[in-house]
């Protein structure tokens, strides 16, 4: 029997750097696989990111997805990844394909018991079982949520999200010394209530009132709208490309994630890969997967400014030896995730193909 080429279909929202790393790894692991990628081309915060053209991978803009739907439905895919239920045209496409191959739902959220989640849960429970065969989870909290959505243990795979682990290779060891860093703290995220940069601003004001001098940089959409009057040595950067974000992270001592609610932000893994310890809210979904308090991070109770101030003060008071230990532990825990782990987990759902 002739060798068949398994085909994978990814129905993405935005094309981000971590997805390129995953797709490259899949293609490297299996030289026979062909991949089709549909992506939102009308709204993409990563528009400045240049997604590479890869052999055996076809990019299909969402704007022409409708005209390609019949062709794609006849492509005999071995596996389909769909970025959740936010795109109704994706769900319509999937309706008749669920019985022909495995269809994977990514789960980076977790159950918090909020009113919105409780009201939407019955609909999501039905959608999960109608359109998807498997859940792909980011960590322990997300695993519990997948179980609540009706997926059995056998229908759940792990290692959903990973940053590109090649980004740390070029960092020289001497850059890990705290005295060589330009900024004490870095915030990476948009200026929004859930990302909560205002909590960090409030904490920095309190530290300044105590006479504690710090430097910080904030990077993200609409960050320049933040009021930093009364603070010194604060840098605001609205937009920059991914390589520039990594450069700013290399120049910082600690990443700060004050989010009041965040799923499983890749920036935490990116920071750890660079040997950057994290100061993190307890309501960030990456905490149980990657962070251990006082080992590679300082974790504070969600929305608690006094606890955030204490964490910031603890961070900048570390001795050089203690900081080096945090850096080493950051890199160690970063190894819990990788594009290879993610790719192999997903490929476990691809049925073996007949060969000669």
ZAMARGU-4260 file (C-alpha; in steps of 0.2 Angstrom, whole numbers, plus 5000, padded with zeros to 4 digits):
<rodrens>
0) 5000/5000/5000 | 5007/5017/4996 | 5013/5029/5010 | 4999/5041/5014 | 5003/5059/5020
5) 4993/5063/5036 | 4985/5081/5035 | 4982/5092/5050 | 4971/5107/5050 | 4973/5121/5062
10) 4959/5134/5064 | 4968/5148/5073 | 4962/5165/5079 | 4979/5175/5078 | 4996/5169/5072
15) 5008/5171/5086 | 5026/5166/5088 | 5023/5151/5099 | 5012/5143/5085 | 5026/5145/5072
20) 5037/5136/5084 | 5024/5122/5087 | 5021/5120/5068 | 5040/5119/5064 | 5042/5106/5078
25) 5028/5095/5071 | 5035/5096/5053 | 5052/5091/5060 | 5045/5077/5070 | 5036/5069/5055
30) 5042/5072/5037 | 5026/5065/5030 | 5014/5077/5038 | 5005/5091/5028 | 4998/5106/5037
35) 4984/5118/5033 | 4982/5134/5044 | 4967/5146/5044 | 4970/5162/5053 | 4961/5178/5056
40) 4969/5191/5044 | 4957/5205/5048 | 4962/5207/5066 | 4979/5202/5072 | 4989/5210/5086
45) 5004/5200/5080 | 5003/5208/5063 | 5021/5214/5065 | 5027/5196/5067 | 5033/5189/5051
50) 5026/5171/5051 | 5038/5160/5041 | 5034/5151/5025 | 5037/5133/5029 | 5038/5118/5017
55) 5022/5107/5019 | 5012/5121/5027 | 4999/5131/5018 | 4992/5147/5026 | 4974/5151/5022
60) 4968/5169/5027 | 4951/5169/5036 | 4944/5181/5023 | 4944/5167/5010 | 4940/5153/5022
65) 4922/5152/5016 | 4927/5150/4998 | 4939/5136/5003 | 4927/5127/5015 | 4921/5113/5003
70) 4939/5109/4997 | 4945/5108/5015 | 4930/5097/5021 | 4936/5085/5007 | 4954/5085/5012
75) 4953/5069/5024 | 4961/5077/5039 | 4969/5066/5052 | 4967/5079/5065 | 4959/5096/5067
80) 4963/5109/5080 | 4950/5123/5083 | 4954/5138/5093 | 4938/5136/5104 | 4920/5142/5101
85) 4922/5160/5098 | 4922/5158/5079 | 4905/5152/5073 | 4910/5149/5056 | 4924/5137/5062
90) 4910/5127/5072 | 4899/5126/5057 | 4914/5119/5047 | 4917/5106/5061 | 4899/5100/5063
95) 4900/5087/5049 | 4918/5082/5052 | 4918/5077/5071 | 4915/5058/5066 | 4929/5058/5053
100) 4944/5062/5063 | 4949/5069/5080 | 4945/5087/5084 | 4954/5096/5098 | 4948/5109/5109
105) 4962/5120/5117 | 4958/5124/5136 | 4968/5137/5144 | 4954/5144/5155 | 4949/5137/5172
110) 4933/5136/5182 | 4932/5151/5194 | 4913/5150/5198 | 4910/5167/5191 | 4892/5172/5186
115) 4897/5173/5168 | 4905/5156/5168 | 4890/5148/5177 | 4878/5155/5165 | 4888/5150/5150
120) 4893/5133/5156 | 4878/5123/5150 | 4880/5129/5132 | 4899/5126/5133 | 4896/5109/5140
125) 4885/5105/5125 | 4897/5113/5112 | 4912/5103/5119 | 4904/5087/5116 | 4895/5091/5100
130) 4910/5098/5091 | 4926/5091/5099 | 4933/5074/5103 | 4947/5079/5114 | 4953/5093/5125
135) 4971/5099/5125 | 4975/5108/5142 | 4988/5120/5148 | 4990/5114/5166 | 4981/5107/5181
140) 4968/5120/5183 | 4964/5119/5165 | 4963/5100/5166 | 4950/5101/5180 | 4940/5113/5169
145) 4941/5100/5154 | 4934/5087/5166 | 4920/5099/5170 | 4916/5101/5152 | 4913/5082/5150
150) 4930/5076/5144 | 4935/5059/5151 | 4953/5057/5157 | 4957/5047/5141 | 4951/5061/5130
155) 4962/5074/5138 | 4980/5078/5132 | 4993/5090/5140 | 5006/5103/5136 | 4995/5115/5126
160) 5006/5130/5127 | 5024/5133/5126 | 5035/5148/5122 | 5049/5145/5109 | 5063/5137/5119
165) 5076/5143/5107 | 5074/5161/5113 | 5085/5158/5128 | 5100/5150/5120 | 5109/5166/5115
170) 5109/5174/5132 | 5126/5175/5140 | 5128/5169/5158 | 5134/5186/5164 | 5118/5194/5159
175) 5110/5185/5173 | 5119/5196/5186 | 5106/5207/5194 | 5118/5222/5194 | 5119/5222/5175
180) 5101/5224/5173 | 5094/5240/5167 | 5076/5238/5175 | 5071/5231/5192 | 5054/5226/5185
185) 5045/5223/5168 | 5027/5222/5164 | 5021/5215/5148 | 5003/5216/5143 | 4989/5227/5137
190) 4983/5242/5148 | 4966/5233/5153 | 4957/5229/5170 | 4961/5210/5169 | 4980/5213/5165
195) 4979/5226/5180 | 4995/5237/5177 | 4987/5250/5188 | 4990/5239/5203 | 5009/5239/5200
200) 5008/5258/5197 | 5000/5259/5214 | 5013/5248/5222 | 5027/5258/5215 | 5020/5274/5222
205) 5019/5266/5239 | 5037/5260/5238 | 5042/5278/5232 | 5033/5285/5247 | 5045/5274/5258
210) 5060/5281/5249 | 5063/5265/5239 | 5070/5269/5222 | 5066/5257/5208 | 5066/5256/5189
215) 5052/5248/5178 | 5047/5246/5161 | 5029/5243/5155 | 5026/5236/5137 | 5009/5233/5129
220) 4994/5240/5120 | 4988/5258/5126 | 5002/5257/5140 | 5006/5275/5136 | 4989/5280/5143
225) 4994/5275/5161 | 4997/5290/5172 | 5014/5289/5180 | 5015/5307/5187 | 5025/5307/5203
230) 5035/5292/5198 | 5053/5292/5191 | 5063/5280/5181 | 5047/5272/5173 | 5047/5268/5154
235) 5031/5266/5144 | 5032/5257/5127 | 5016/5255/5118 | 5021/5243/5103 | 5036/5234/5098
240) 5040/5218/5089 | 5043/5201/5098 | 5062/5202/5097 | 5062/5219/5105 | 5051/5213/5119
245) 5063/5199/5123 | 5077/5211/5123 | 5068/5222/5136 | 5065/5206/5146 | 5084/5202/5146
250) 5087/5219/5153 | 5075/5217/5168 | 5077/5208/5184 | 5059/5202/5187 | 5043/5200/5177
255) 5028/5206/5186 | 5011/5199/5182 | 4998/5208/5193 | 4983/5201/5182 | 4967/5200/5191
260) 4962/5186/5179 | 4974/5178/5166 | 4972/5161/5158 | 4990/5154/5155 | 5000/5168/5149
265) 5015/5163/5138 | 5025/5178/5144 | 5028/5168/5161 | 5036/5154/5151 | 5046/5166/5140
270) 5052/5175/5156 | 5058/5158/5164 | 5066/5153/5148 | 5077/5169/5149 | 5081/5166/5167
275) 5069/5180/5173 | 5060/5176/5190 | 5042/5181/5191 | 5032/5191/5203 | 5014/5185/5200
280) 4996/5186/5206 | 4988/5170/5212 | 4975/5172/5199 | 4986/5168/5184 | 4984/5151/5176
285) 5002/5147/5174 | 5005/5147/5193 | 5003/5128/5196 | 5012/5123/5181 | 5028/5134/5182
290) 5030/5144/5198 | 5034/5140/5216 | 5034/5154/5228 | 5051/5159/5235 | 5060/5147/5223
295) 5058/5155/5206 | 5045/5168/5210 | 5035/5178/5223 | 5017/5175/5222 | 5004/5187/5230
300) 4986/5186/5233 | 4975/5192/5219 | 4972/5211/5219 | 4982/5213/5235 | 4992/5229/5234
305) 5000/5227/5251 | 5006/5209/5247 | 5012/5215/5230 | 5023/5229/5238 | 5030/5215/5250
310) 5034/5204/5235 | 5043/5219/5226 | 5053/5223/5241 | 5058/5205/5244 | 5063/5204/5226
315) 5075/5219/5226 | 5082/5215/5243 | 5089/5198/5237 | 5107/5195/5238 | 5117/5192/5222
320) 5118/5173/5227 | 5100/5172/5231 | 5095/5181/5214 | 5106/5169/5205 | 5097/5154/5213
325) 5081/5161/5208 | 5088/5163/5190 | 5094/5145/5190 | 5077/5139/5196 | 5068/5149/5183
330) 5077/5141/5169 | 5075/5124/5177 | 5056/5125/5179 | 5055/5132/5161 | 5060/5115/5155
335) 5043/5108/5161 | 5036/5115/5144 | 5043/5115/5126 | 5037/5115/5108 | 5042/5097/5107
340) 5031/5091/5122 | 5017/5101/5114 | 5020/5093/5097 | 5021/5075/5103 | 5006/5077/5114
345) 4996/5083/5099 | 5003/5070/5087 | 4998/5056/5099 | 4980/5059/5092 | 4985/5056/5074
350) 4981/5039/5068 | 4996/5029/5061 | 4997/5029/5042 | 4999/5014/5031 | 5016/5012/5023
355) 5023/5001/5009
</rodrens>
